[in-house]
Amino acid sequence: MKVVRILLKVLLGLVLFIILFLAVSLAPVDETPYQQMPYYAQTKQRLAQLPAPPPAKAPLKAGWAKVNITPPYTTPTGGYGFRRGEHWRIVSDSVYVRAIVLDNGGTRVAVVGLDLLITPPTVTEALKKRLPEVGMRWENVYTGAIHSHNSLGGWAPGLVGQLIAGEYDEKIVTRITDGVLNAIRKAQGSMAPVEIGYGETDASDHITSRIAQSGPTKPLDGQIRLLRLKKQTGESALLCTFAGHATLFDGRNGAYLSRDYPGSLVDRLEKKSADFAVFMAGAVGSTAPTPRGKTDFEEIRNYAGDLALRIERTVPRIQTRTDSALAILTLPLDLREPHPRVIGNWRVRPWLFYTVYGDYPSDLKALRIGETVLLGTPCDFSGEFVADFKPLADKKHVNLMVTSFDGGYIGYVTPDEYYNRTTYETRDMNWFGPYNGAYFEEMMKGLLEKIK
């Protein structure tokens, strides 16, 4: 009987501990409309106070460069939590940092493309401290990533970081940061006057909706968008965006370090369409690629090859001209309390989220280069939003390029009407609660209004 009493006391204590833990760890989802929340008022005020970009003082100049950041040692791969930090063992293709630096005498901007899953928040924090080494500051840098799930990991501390990117290694953060600074430094050394032009071509048949299984969805963004820079020497650069998830490497095939299809695409573009190319993931938050091939390598070759053919037909039609317009706006974002849902309509409290993920600042960016505006988001941003920006872009007479993974990471941002669907994108990866879609759209449209 004594053993039974002890066992009952232990069980009772365990039950009480679980109840107490749940009480301090969980809370109901807060469905207060975002316009009534303090974070909205604070960010909207910040948007209103953004200064007007300085006028051009000289013709637009640009330079570009890339730096190989492939380490001489194996690292975890970034992407696919079920790999649990598995290391790549074979370099299928090297990974780079690519930078384009632009200057019109009044503004200097660096556009940085990373051959990584995302722009790691740890790298962003390091850059904020070290960019003065190359005469830049974070507010004048626009970043994006190819979103390969077979690239370098090890750049994120914390439990969630280890699931996404494997065991944290400060050396990797330093290696990426050094690569960014070196690429900017090299690009600044090749500055020359440029003409600019814009083109696009459709590749909607190469993507499908990952949310469609849960119910009706809106159209995705299937456009390949191209910004072309051309020096007087004839040397040219291409900035390319597209919304296909770089997941042609099967999640179980973690043995290879690879840039997936964006790497194959950029390599081909640099042989036939430009001297230099940068790829950035577009609005990928709801998309999956449509593979064609019997092996991962064949799928990558076929996918990149078909995209390249469409680009090769488009580039000759892009008319470049002199335009000195250059401006960048950085909008620091306040957000609703973290809202990852775990049981029904119950979500974890902020202290627990920040303990397992970390607390990183995030922002939205708007970059104007001539008559093209790039909007950068710190998330997997859904392509279903892109059509909503078209009326305003047309009114402002600008071409619009929307990219994901600019400088931070807050999970997925998908249309609010999908919030209660039980999909990976809308439940597991919606970290900041309801109405985030409308909130992002409003602030991004505000930036578009202000930049042009």
C-alpha positions as CSV (number, residue, x, y, z in Angstrom):
1,M,0.0,0.0,0.0
2,K,2.9,2.3,0.8
3,V,4.3,1.8,-2.7
4,V,0.8,2.6,-4.2
5,R,0.5,5.8,-2.2
6,I,4.0,6.9,-3.3
7,L,3.1,6.1,-6.9
8,L,-0.2,8.1,-6.6
9,K,1.7,11.1,-5.2
10,V,4.2,11.0,-8.0
11,L,1.4,10.8,-10.6
12,L,-0.5,13.6,-8.9
13,G,2.6,15.7,-8.8
14,L,3.3,15.0,-12.5
15,V,-0.3,15.9,-13.4
16,L,-0.1,19.2,-11.5
17,F,3.2,20.0,-13.1
18,I,1.7,19.4,-16.6
19,I,-1.3,21.6,-15.7
20,L,1.0,24.3,-14.4
21,F,3.3,24.1,-17.4
22,L,0.3,24.3,-19.8
23,A,-1.1,27.3,-17.9
24,V,2.1,29.3,-18.2
25,S,2.9,28.1,-21.7
26,L,-0.4,28.3,-23.6
27,A,-2.9,31.0,-24.4
28,P,-5.9,31.3,-26.7
29,V,-5.4,32.8,-30.1
30,D,-6.0,36.6,-30.0
31,E,-8.3,37.4,-32.9
32,T,-8.4,41.1,-32.3
33,P,-8.3,42.9,-35.7
34,Y,-4.8,44.1,-36.5
35,Q,-5.9,47.7,-36.9
36,Q,-6.8,47.8,-33.2
37,M,-3.4,46.5,-32.0
38,P,-0.5,48.6,-30.8
39,Y,1.9,47.0,-33.1
40,Y,-0.1,48.2,-36.1
41,A,-0.2,51.8,-34.9
42,Q,3.6,51.8,-34.1
43,T,4.5,50.4,-37.6
44,K,2.1,52.7,-39.4
45,Q,3.6,55.7,-37.6
46,R,7.1,54.5,-38.5
47,L,6.0,54.2,-42.1
48,A,4.7,57.8,-42.1
49,Q,8.0,59.1,-40.7
50,L,10.3,57.4,-43.3
51,P,12.3,60.2,-44.9
52,A,12.0,60.9,-48.6
53,P,14.9,59.4,-50.6
54,P,17.5,61.9,-51.6
55,P,17.6,63.0,-55.3
56,A,20.0,61.7,-57.8
57,K,23.2,63.7,-58.2
58,A,24.9,61.6,-61.0
59,P,24.1,59.0,-63.6
60,L,23.5,55.6,-62.2
61,K,26.5,53.4,-61.8
62,A,26.7,49.7,-60.9
63,G,29.2,47.0,-60.2
64,W,28.8,43.3,-59.4
65,A,30.7,40.4,-58.0
66,K,30.4,37.0,-56.5
67,V,32.3,35.2,-53.7
68,N,32.5,31.5,-53.1
69,I,31.6,30.6,-49.5
70,T,31.7,26.8,-49.8
71,P,33.5,25.7,-46.7
72,P,36.4,23.2,-46.8
73,Y,34.5,21.1,-44.2
74,T,31.1,19.5,-44.1
75,T,28.2,21.3,-42.4
76,P,24.5,20.6,-41.6
77,T,22.1,21.2,-44.5
78,G,19.6,24.0,-44.1
79,G,16.0,22.8,-44.7
80,Y,13.8,19.8,-43.9
81,G,13.6,19.4,-40.1
82,F,13.2,15.6,-40.3
83,R,16.9,15.4,-41.4
84,R,17.8,16.4,-37.8
85,G,21.0,18.2,-38.7
86,E,22.3,15.6,-41.2
87,H,25.5,16.8,-42.8
88,W,26.1,17.0,-46.5
89,R,29.1,14.9,-47.7
90,I,29.4,15.7,-51.4
91,V,29.7,19.2,-53.0
92,S,27.3,18.9,-56.0
93,D,27.9,22.6,-56.7
94,S,29.5,25.4,-54.8
95,V,27.5,28.1,-53.0
96,Y,28.1,31.8,-53.4
97,V,27.2,35.3,-52.2
98,R,26.4,37.6,-55.1
99,A,26.2,41.4,-54.9
100,I,25.2,44.2,-57.1
101,V,26.1,47.7,-55.9
102,L,24.3,50.7,-57.3
103,D,25.0,54.5,-56.8
104,N,23.5,57.6,-58.2
105,G,25.5,60.1,-56.2
106,G,22.7,60.6,-53.6
107,T,22.1,56.9,-52.7
108,R,24.3,53.8,-52.6
109,V,22.6,50.4,-52.4
110,A,23.8,46.8,-52.2
111,V,21.6,44.0,-53.6
112,V,22.8,40.8,-52.0
113,G,21.7,37.3,-53.2
114,L,22.6,34.4,-51.0
115,D,22.8,30.7,-52.1
116,L,21.1,29.7,-48.9
117,L,17.7,28.6,-47.5
118,I,17.0,32.1,-46.1
119,T,18.9,35.2,-45.1
120,P,19.8,33.9,-41.6
121,P,18.8,36.4,-38.8
122,T,22.2,35.8,-37.2
123,V,23.9,37.0,-40.4
124,T,21.6,40.0,-40.5
125,E,22.6,40.9,-36.9
126,A,26.3,40.5,-37.8
127,L,25.9,42.6,-40.9
128,K,24.3,45.5,-39.0
129,K,27.5,45.7,-37.0
130,R,30.0,45.1,-39.8
131,L,28.6,46.8,-42.9
132,P,30.5,50.1,-42.0
133,E,33.7,48.1,-43.0
134,V,32.6,48.5,-46.6
135,G,31.0,52.0,-46.2
136,M,27.4,50.6,-46.0
137,R,24.7,50.3,-43.4
138,W,21.8,47.8,-43.1
139,E,19.2,50.4,-44.2
140,N,20.9,50.5,-47.6
141,V,21.2,46.7,-48.2
142,Y,18.5,44.5,-49.9
143,T,19.0,40.8,-49.4
144,G,17.3,37.7,-50.8
145,A,18.0,33.9,-51.0
146,I,17.6,31.2,-53.5
147,H,15.8,29.0,-50.8
148,S,17.7,25.8,-51.6
149,H,16.9,23.1,-49.0
150,N,20.3,21.5,-49.7
151,S,22.6,24.5,-48.9
152,L,24.6,25.4,-45.8
153,G,23.0,25.1,-42.4
154,G,24.4,25.6,-38.9
155,W,23.5,29.4,-38.8
156,A,20.6,29.3,-36.3
157,P,20.8,28.8,-32.6
158,G,17.9,27.4,-30.5
159,L,15.7,24.4,-30.8
160,V,13.8,25.6,-33.9
161,G,17.0,26.7,-35.5
162,Q,18.5,23.3,-35.0
163,L,15.5,21.7,-36.6
164,I,15.7,24.0,-39.6
165,A,19.4,24.3,-40.0
166,G,21.2,21.7,-37.8
167,E,23.6,22.3,-35.0
168,Y,24.6,25.9,-34.6
169,D,28.2,26.9,-35.6
170,E,29.4,30.5,-35.2
171,K,32.1,29.9,-37.8
172,I,29.4,29.5,-40.5
173,V,27.8,32.8,-39.6
174,T,31.2,34.5,-39.8
175,R,31.9,32.8,-43.2
176,I,28.6,34.0,-44.7
177,T,29.0,37.5,-43.3
178,D,32.6,37.7,-44.6
179,G,31.3,36.5,-48.0
180,V,28.7,39.3,-48.1
181,L,31.2,42.0,-47.2
182,N,33.8,40.7,-49.7
183,A,31.2,40.5,-52.5
184,I,30.1,44.1,-51.8
185,R,33.8,45.3,-51.6
186,K,34.6,43.6,-55.0
187,A,31.4,45.0,-56.6
188,Q,32.3,48.5,-55.5
189,G,35.6,48.1,-57.3
190,S,33.9,47.5,-60.6
191,M,31.4,50.5,-60.7
192,A,30.6,52.0,-64.1
193,P,27.7,53.8,-65.7
194,V,24.8,51.5,-66.6
195,E,21.5,51.4,-68.5
196,I,18.6,49.4,-67.1
197,G,15.7,47.5,-68.4
198,Y,12.9,45.2,-67.3
199,G,11.3,42.1,-68.8
200,E,9.2,39.1,-67.7
201,T,7.9,35.8,-69.0
202,D,5.4,33.4,-67.8
203,A,6.3,30.0,-66.2
204,S,3.0,29.3,-64.3
205,D,3.1,25.7,-65.6
206,H,6.2,25.1,-63.4
207,I,4.5,25.7,-60.1
208,T,1.5,24.3,-58.2
209,S,-0.3,25.4,-55.0
210,R,0.7,23.5,-51.8
211,I,-2.5,24.8,-50.1
212,A,-5.0,23.7,-52.8
213,Q,-5.5,20.4,-51.2
214,S,-7.3,22.2,-48.3
215,G,-9.8,24.0,-50.5
216,P,-10.1,26.7,-53.2
217,T,-7.2,29.0,-53.6
218,K,-6.4,32.2,-55.6
219,P,-3.9,32.3,-58.5
220,L,-0.2,32.0,-57.8
221,D,2.5,34.3,-59.2
222,G,4.1,32.4,-62.1
223,Q,6.1,35.2,-63.7
224,I,9.8,35.1,-64.2
225,R,10.9,38.7,-63.6
226,L,14.1,40.1,-64.9
227,L,16.0,43.4,-64.2
228,R,18.9,43.9,-66.7
229,L,21.9,46.2,-66.1
230,K,24.2,47.0,-69.0
231,K,27.5,48.8,-68.9
232,Q,28.9,50.9,-71.9
233,T,31.4,48.1,-72.4
234,G,28.5,45.7,-73.2
235,E,29.0,43.8,-69.9
236,S,25.6,42.9,-68.4
237,A,24.0,41.6,-65.3
238,L,20.6,40.0,-64.7
239,L,18.6,40.0,-61.5
240,C,16.0,37.2,-61.8
241,T,13.1,36.3,-59.5
242,F,10.7,33.4,-59.6
243,A,8.3,31.8,-57.1
244,G,9.2,28.1,-57.5
245,H,10.3,26.5,-54.2
246,A,13.9,25.2,-54.6
247,T,13.0,21.7,-53.4
248,L,13.8,19.5,-56.4
249,F,16.3,17.7,-54.3
250,D,14.3,15.1,-52.3
251,G,14.3,15.7,-48.6
252,R,15.8,12.3,-48.0
253,N,18.7,13.1,-50.3
254,G,20.7,15.2,-47.9
255,A,24.1,13.9,-48.9
256,Y,24.7,16.8,-51.4
257,L,25.5,20.4,-51.0
258,S,23.6,22.1,-53.8
259,R,22.0,25.3,-55.0
260,D,19.1,23.2,-56.5
261,Y,17.5,24.6,-59.7
262,P,18.4,28.3,-59.1
263,G,22.1,27.3,-59.2
264,S,21.8,25.5,-62.5
265,L,19.7,28.3,-63.9
266,V,22.2,31.0,-62.9
267,D,25.1,29.0,-64.3
268,R,23.3,28.7,-67.7
269,L,22.3,32.4,-67.7
270,E,25.9,33.4,-67.2
271,K,26.9,31.4,-70.3
272,K,24.3,32.7,-72.7
273,S,22.3,35.7,-71.4
274,A,24.5,37.8,-69.1
275,D,28.0,38.1,-67.8
276,F,26.6,38.0,-64.2
277,A,23.3,36.7,-62.8
278,V,21.6,36.8,-59.4
279,F,18.6,34.7,-58.5
280,M,16.2,35.5,-55.6
281,A,13.2,33.5,-54.5
282,G,10.0,35.4,-55.3
283,A,6.7,34.9,-53.5
284,V,7.2,31.2,-52.8
285,G,5.0,30.9,-49.7
286,S,2.3,28.7,-51.3
287,T,4.2,27.0,-54.1
288,A,5.7,23.7,-55.0
289,P,7.8,23.1,-58.2
290,T,6.5,20.8,-60.9
291,P,9.3,18.4,-61.5
292,R,10.0,16.5,-64.7
293,G,12.6,13.8,-64.6
294,K,13.5,10.4,-63.1
295,T,16.2,11.6,-60.7
296,D,16.8,14.7,-58.6
297,F,19.7,15.8,-60.9
298,E,17.5,15.3,-64.0
299,E,14.7,17.2,-62.5
300,I,17.0,20.1,-61.7
301,R,18.5,20.1,-65.2
302,N,15.2,20.0,-66.9
303,Y,13.5,22.6,-64.7
304,A,16.4,25.1,-64.9
305,G,16.8,24.4,-68.6
306,D,13.2,25.2,-69.4
307,L,13.3,28.4,-67.3
308,A,16.5,29.4,-69.0
309,L,15.0,28.9,-72.5
310,R,12.2,31.3,-71.7
311,I,14.6,33.8,-70.3
312,E,16.9,33.5,-73.3
313,R,14.0,34.4,-75.6
314,T,13.0,37.4,-73.4
315,V,16.4,39.1,-72.7
316,P,16.9,40.3,-76.3
317,R,13.6,42.1,-76.1
318,I,14.5,44.0,-73.0
319,Q,15.2,47.6,-73.9
320,T,17.7,49.3,-71.6
321,R,18.0,53.0,-71.1
322,T,19.6,55.6,-68.8
323,D,17.7,56.2,-65.6
324,S,19.3,57.6,-62.5
325,A,16.3,56.8,-60.1
326,L,17.6,54.9,-57.1
327,A,16.0,54.7,-53.7
328,I,15.6,52.3,-50.8
329,L,13.3,52.3,-47.8
330,T,13.6,50.0,-44.7
331,L,10.5,49.7,-42.5
332,P,11.2,47.9,-39.1
333,L,8.1,45.7,-38.3
334,D,6.3,45.4,-35.0
335,L,4.3,42.2,-34.9
336,R,1.5,40.6,-33.0
337,E,2.6,38.3,-30.2
338,P,3.9,35.0,-31.4
339,H,1.0,32.7,-32.2
340,P,2.3,29.2,-33.2
341,R,-0.8,26.9,-32.6
342,V,-0.3,23.6,-30.9
343,I,-3.7,22.4,-29.7
344,G,-6.9,23.5,-31.5
345,N,-7.1,27.3,-31.1
346,W,-4.4,27.4,-28.4
347,R,-1.0,28.9,-29.1
348,V,2.3,29.0,-27.2
349,R,3.0,32.1,-25.1
350,P,5.8,34.5,-26.2
351,W,8.3,33.5,-23.6
352,L,8.3,29.9,-24.9
353,F,8.5,30.9,-28.5
354,Y,11.4,33.2,-28.0
355,T,13.1,30.5,-25.9
356,V,13.0,27.9,-28.6
357,Y,13.4,30.2,-31.7
358,G,14.9,33.5,-30.6
359,D,13.8,37.1,-30.8
360,Y,15.0,38.7,-34.0
361,P,13.9,42.0,-35.5
362,S,12.4,42.0,-38.9
363,D,11.6,44.6,-41.5
364,L,10.1,45.2,-45.0
365,K,12.2,46.7,-47.8
366,A,11.3,48.7,-50.9
367,L,14.0,49.3,-53.5
368,R,13.5,51.4,-56.6
369,I,15.9,51.0,-59.5
370,G,14.7,53.1,-62.4
371,E,11.0,52.2,-63.1
372,T,11.3,48.9,-61.2
373,V,10.4,48.5,-57.5
374,L,11.4,45.4,-55.5
375,L,9.5,44.7,-52.3
376,G,11.4,42.4,-49.8
377,T,9.7,40.4,-47.1
378,P,11.2,38.5,-44.1
379,C,9.3,35.3,-44.7
380,D,7.9,32.7,-47.1
381,F,5.6,35.2,-48.7
382,S,2.6,33.8,-50.6
383,G,2.4,34.3,-54.3
384,E,-1.4,34.7,-54.0
385,F,-0.8,38.3,-52.8
386,V,1.1,39.5,-55.8
387,A,-2.0,40.2,-58.0
388,D,-3.3,42.5,-55.2
389,F,-0.3,44.9,-55.8
390,K,-0.8,45.2,-59.6
391,P,-3.4,48.0,-59.6
392,L,-1.2,50.2,-57.4
393,A,2.0,49.3,-59.4
394,D,0.1,50.1,-62.7
395,K,-1.0,53.4,-61.2
396,K,2.5,54.3,-60.2
397,H,3.8,53.1,-63.6
398,V,6.4,50.7,-62.1
399,N,7.4,47.1,-62.7
400,L,7.1,45.1,-59.4
401,M,9.3,42.3,-58.1
402,V,8.3,40.8,-54.8
403,T,10.9,38.7,-53.0
404,S,11.0,36.5,-49.8
405,F,13.8,36.1,-47.2
406,D,14.9,39.7,-46.9
407,G,17.0,40.0,-43.7
408,G,15.0,38.0,-41.1
409,Y,12.5,35.2,-40.9
410,I,9.1,35.1,-39.3
411,G,7.6,31.9,-40.9
412,Y,4.9,31.9,-43.6
413,V,2.6,34.8,-44.5
414,T,-0.4,33.5,-46.4
415,P,-3.9,34.9,-47.2
416,D,-5.9,35.4,-44.0
417,E,-8.9,33.5,-45.3
418,Y,-6.8,30.3,-45.1
419,Y,-5.8,30.9,-41.5
420,N,-7.9,28.0,-40.1
421,R,-6.9,25.5,-42.7
422,T,-4.8,22.6,-41.3
423,T,-1.9,22.8,-43.8
424,Y,1.8,23.1,-43.0
425,E,1.9,26.6,-44.4
426,T,-1.1,28.0,-42.6
427,R,-0.8,26.2,-39.2
428,D,2.7,24.9,-38.5
429,M,4.5,27.9,-40.1
430,N,2.1,30.8,-39.3
431,W,4.0,32.1,-36.3
432,F,2.4,35.5,-35.8
433,G,-1.3,34.9,-35.8
434,P,-4.4,36.0,-37.7
435,Y,-4.6,39.0,-40.1
436,N,-0.9,39.0,-40.9
437,G,-1.6,38.8,-44.6
438,A,-3.7,42.0,-44.6
439,Y,-1.1,43.7,-42.3
440,F,1.8,42.9,-44.6
441,E,-0.2,44.0,-47.7
442,E,-1.1,47.3,-46.2
443,M,2.5,48.1,-45.1
444,M,4.0,46.9,-48.5
445,K,1.5,49.1,-50.4
446,G,2.5,52.0,-48.1
447,L,6.1,51.5,-49.0
448,L,5.2,51.3,-52.7
449,E,3.4,54.6,-52.4
450,K,6.3,56.2,-50.7
451,I,9.1,54.9,-52.9
452,K,7.4,56.3,-56.1
